[in-house]
Amino acid sequence: MDVDRAWMSLYQTDIGPFGMMDRVGLDVVRDIELVYYRESGEPRDKPPKILLDKIARGELGVKTGKGFYTYPDPEYCRPEWLHGKKGST
């Protein structure tokens, strides 16, 4: 995911926001976003469809083996992935 690749390069971290959401659990991320949405009523705080679709398919992140990445060996842990070399996603 380009967002994670850019984040990891810019901030020199070993994980980006999508990988972090996978670690936390996509269902937990949804629940947090629903709290914000209920409090604000702002459409921008509503959980995005891609997140809801993944949850509906049982893709909750690390705890189910699939989320935005596939576990136990997510692409972002591979050194060549960060630099976008051939063979990376």
Secondary structure, 3 states (H helix, E strand, C coil): CHHHHHHHHHHCCCCCHHHHHHHHCHHHHHHHHHHHHHHHCCHHHCCCHHHHHHHHCCCCEHHHCECCCECCCCHHHCHHHHCCCCCCC
